[in-house]
Amino acid sequence: MPIGIIINSASIIIGGLAGGFLGHLLSERFKEEIQSIFGLCALAMGIPAITQTANLPAVILSVILGTSLGIFLRLEKKIEHAADLMQRPVNKFFPQEHLSIPHDEFVRGLVTIIVLFCASGTGIYGSLDAGMTGEHTILIAKSILDFFTAAIFACNLGYVVSLVALPQFVIFLSLFLFAGVILPLTTPEMILDFRSCGGLLIVATSFRMIRVKMFPTADMIPSMILVMPLSWIWSNIFLPLL
């Protein structure tokens, strides 16, 4: 049973509903400051993953090539369009919901939360680990932070944050089911580089959360697909030549 995935998705749904319901009771200063704190927490999650890198050149190359591919495919624009579509059913169920932020800021915030929940190295690795070993500790620990993150983002973005749990559940469940095929093909170095790449995405996302730099985090997602093959190529082909 994908217990960890269910708990993680449920934490986003409940957190999003709670934030959407209680958001109007909180001051704008509180919501802005607490979002900065969660950005700092996300940064603290990403940095340890980066420091465990096994093959730094492979990770850097995967981020550069992956981001270039994402920009070429206009991945962020497509996710922004999907974010707009996600809001439509929410408007039907909650017609009285009024958001106090501009539409562009709403879309950017929703893209940030989609990447943070659906493409984090911690969540992807946790799903693979749960599928192989039945150990759900990583996902359960992630659920705690995701609950509060969803609640805080929903204070500004509304109930639509809860819907992010749906694509996250589909992605993580797919990884859980295919873990028996994927993990035996990997090496410890590939796993470390994969988590490091995910850490870079989390750091980029945290900078968006604290509004330091709006990195194209959605366009960076293909790097998560490229990093393991490039890590294997670097370890088995290039590294022996050095």
C-alpha positions in Angstrom: 0.0 0.0 0.0 1.4 3.5 -0.9 0.7 4.7 2.6 3.3 7.5 2.5 1.9 8.8 -0.8 -1.6 8.8 0.5 -0.6 10.7 3.6 1.5 13.2 1.6 -1.4 13.9 -0.8 -3.9 14.2 2.0 -1.7 16.6 3.9 -1.8 18.9 0.8 -5.5 18.6 0.4 -6.2 19.4 4.1 -3.6 22.1 4.3 -5.0 23.8 1.1 -8.5 23.7 2.4 -7.5 25.0 5.8 -5.5 27.9 4.3 -8.3 28.7 1.8 -10.8 28.8 4.6 -8.8 30.7 7.2 -6.7 32.9 4.9 -8.9 35.9 5.1 -8.5 35.9 8.9 -4.7 36.4 8.7 -3.0 39.7 8.1 -1.0 40.3 4.9 2.1 40.9 6.9 1.8 37.5 8.6 1.2 35.6 5.3 4.2 37.3 3.7 6.5 36.7 6.6 5.5 33.1 7.1 5.9 32.4 3.4 9.5 33.7 3.7 10.1 31.3 6.6 8.8 28.3 4.6 11.1 29.4 1.8 14.0 29.3 4.3 12.8 25.8 5.3 12.8 24.7 1.7 16.3 26.1 1.3 17.4 24.0 4.3 15.9 20.9 2.7 17.7 21.5 -0.6 21.2 22.3 0.6 22.0 19.0 2.3 20.9 17.1 -0.8 23.3 19.2 -2.9 26.2 18.6 -0.6 25.9 14.8 -1.1 26.6 15.1 -4.8 28.7 12.2 -6.2 29.4 13.6 -9.7 29.1 17.3 -9.7 29.8 17.7 -13.5 27.0 15.3 -14.3 24.6 17.2 -12.1 25.6 20.6 -13.5 25.3 19.3 -17.1 21.9 17.8 -16.4 20.6 21.1 -15.0 21.9 23.1 -18.0 20.7 20.7 -20.6 17.4 20.0 -18.8 16.6 23.6 -18.3 17.4 24.3 -22.0 15.1 21.5 -23.0 12.4 22.9 -20.7 12.7 26.4 -22.2 12.7 25.0 -25.7 9.5 23.0 -24.9 8.0 26.1 -23.2 7.3 23.8 -20.2 6.7 26.6 -17.7 4.1 28.2 -20.0 2.3 24.9 -20.4 2.2 24.5 -16.6 1.0 28.0 -16.2 -1.8 27.2 -18.6 -2.6 24.1 -16.6 -2.6 26.2 -13.4 -5.3 28.4 -15.0 -7.4 25.3 -15.9 -7.1 24.1 -12.3 -8.8 27.3 -11.0 -11.9 26.8 -13.1 -13.5 23.9 -11.1 -12.6 25.8 -7.9 -14.6 28.8 -9.1 -17.6 26.5 -9.6 -17.5 25.1 -6.1 -16.4 28.3 -4.3 -18.0 31.1 -6.4 -17.6 33.6 -3.5 -13.8 33.2 -3.3 -12.0 36.5 -4.0 -8.3 36.6 -4.2 -6.4 39.7 -3.3 -3.4 39.2 -5.5 -2.9 40.0 -9.2 -3.5 37.2 -11.7 0.1 37.1 -12.8 1.3 36.7 -9.2 -1.4 34.0 -8.7 -0.1 32.0 -11.6 3.5 32.3 -10.6 2.7 31.2 -7.1 0.7 28.2 -8.3 3.6 27.1 -10.6 6.0 27.4 -7.7 3.8 25.2 -5.5 3.3 22.6 -8.3 7.0 22.3 -8.8 7.7 22.2 -5.0 5.1 19.4 -4.4 5.4 17.4 -7.7 9.1 17.6 -8.7 11.0 17.6 -5.4 13.9 15.2 -5.2 12.8 14.2 -1.7 9.3 13.2 -2.8 10.5 11.4 -5.9 13.2 9.5 -4.1 10.8 8.8 -1.2 8.3 7.3 -3.6 10.9 5.1 -5.2 12.2 4.1 -1.7 8.7 3.2 -0.5 8.1 1.1 -3.6 11.3 -0.9 -3.1 11.5 -1.2 0.7 8.0 -0.4 2.0 9.6 2.3 4.1 7.4 5.4 4.2 9.4 7.6 6.6 10.7 10.0 4.0 7.2 10.8 2.6 5.6 11.1 6.0 8.3 13.5 7.2 7.8 15.5 3.9 4.0 15.5 4.6 4.5 17.7 7.7 6.2 20.5 5.8 3.8 20.1 2.8 0.8 20.5 5.1 1.9 23.9 6.4 3.3 25.0 3.1 0.0 24.2 1.4 -1.9 26.1 4.1 0.3 29.2 3.8 0.2 29.3 0.0 -3.6 28.7 0.1 -4.0 31.9 2.2 -3.1 33.8 -0.9 -3.9 31.4 -3.8 -7.1 29.9 -2.4 -8.6 26.4 -2.4 -6.9 25.6 -5.8 -3.7 24.6 -3.8 -5.6 21.4 -2.7 -5.9 20.3 -6.3 -2.1 20.1 -6.7 -2.4 16.9 -4.6 -3.9 15.2 -7.7 -1.0 15.4 -10.1 1.4 14.8 -7.2 -0.5 11.6 -6.3 -0.4 10.4 -9.9 3.3 11.1 -10.3 4.4 9.6 -7.0 2.1 6.5 -7.4 3.6 5.8 -10.8 7.1 6.0 -9.3 6.0 3.7 -6.4 4.6 1.1 -8.8 7.6 1.2 -11.1 10.2 1.3 -8.3 11.0 -2.4 -8.7 12.1 -1.7 -12.3 13.9 1.6 -11.8 15.9 1.2 -8.7 17.7 -2.1 -9.6 19.1 -0.2 -12.7 20.7 2.5 -10.5 23.9 2.8 -8.5 24.4 4.7 -5.2 26.2 7.4 -7.1 23.2 7.9 -9.4 20.9 8.1 -6.5 23.0 10.8 -4.8 23.3 12.8 -8.0 19.5 12.5 -8.5 18.8 13.8 -5.0 21.4 16.6 -5.6 19.6 17.7 -8.8 16.3 17.6 -6.8 18.0 19.7 -4.2 18.9 22.3 -6.8 15.3 22.5 -7.9 14.2 23.0 -4.3 16.8 25.7 -3.7 15.6 27.5 -6.9 12.0 27.1 -5.7 12.9 28.5 -2.3 14.4 31.6 -4.0 11.0 32.1 -5.7 9.2 31.7 -2.4 11.3 34.5 -0.8 11.2 36.5 -4.0 14.9 36.8 -4.4 15.0 35.4 -7.9 12.3 34.0 -10.1 14.2 31.0 -11.4 12.4 29.0 -14.2 11.8 26.0 -11.9 9.2 24.4 -14.2 11.6 24.5 -17.1 14.2 22.8 -14.9 12.1 19.7 -14.4 13.6 17.8 -17.4 17.0 17.8 -15.6 15.5 15.3 -13.1 15.1 12.9 -16.1 18.6 13.5 -17.5 20.6 13.4 -14.3 20.7 9.6 -13.7 21.8 8.7 -17.3 24.4 11.4 -17.3 25.6 10.3 -13.8 26.1 6.8 -15.2 27.9 8.0 -18.3 30.2 10.2 -16.2 31.1 7.5 -13.7 31.6 4.7 -16.2 33.0 6.4 -19.3 34.6 9.8 -18.6 35.8 9.4 -15.0 38.0 6.3 -15.8 39.8 8.4 -18.4 40.8 11.2 -15.9 
